[in-house]
């Protein structure tokens, strides 16, 4: 993909822009006023009333839609995000080093989204190299994971947008090197329309992707050691998370341990486990 969207499949039904979505960049109150005014025109009343109901539903307390938050279980991180990861939005996870830490964090986020939904998760990998047991160790239910292989970046981009527009998905991940601004805007609009949270896992190029709600950089930290002194990084990977771009909160950096617990699903701050005794080795 050349970054300009020239390889994007042509489909007039997918030609979405801010101009095609009335009031997208306006505050909710302004959108309600505009939609209410348009509803008075003959032949447009039913359509505008339906749009009003969608907006009111999103603004209602406890509604799951654009603007709602999904707590990640780490107080400092959730506080920086204004309460949790924004739902029905586009997020970017980029590697801060040459490790697979970014993939691990994207897996953690998708697993968190999956536990809050009855629907399947969707993943578009760049290569067929995802390791099922590793995904499961980070809490992902691989029995509710849809993998779609597409070698061309343009095909993955198209399928990702279609997934975001599909209501009922727990969340979607796509592996791409870069996305041009127009495509990023389309993806954000698709996430809002379908109520699906999307994660772009950058595969190499770490240039900023405009339009995303949050942008993360993830690097690996030395793993924990078992009581025999051997690295235990596979069971308890540690990451340095950097929230570098955020449209809804504060930027920051945290050292965390992806310590999956079926009951709590928590990740802990590095300071909480720095002097902890080594975990016992499981038999077998």
Buried (B, 14 or more C-beta within 10 A) or exposed (E): BEBEBEBBEEEEEBEBEEEEBEBBEEEBEEBBEBBEEBBEEEEEEEEBEEBBEBBEEBBEEEBBBBBBBBBBBBEEBBEBBEBBBBBBBBBBBBBBEEBBBBBBBBBBBBBBBBEBBEBBBBBBBBEEEBEEEBBBBBBBBEEEBEEBEBEEBBBBBBBBBBBBBBEEBBBBBBBBBBBBEBBBBBBBBBBBBBBBBBBBBBBEEBEEBBBBBBBBBBBBBEBBBBEEEEEBBEBBBBBBBBBBBBEBBEEBEBBBBBBBEEEEBBBBBBEEBEEEEEBEEEEE
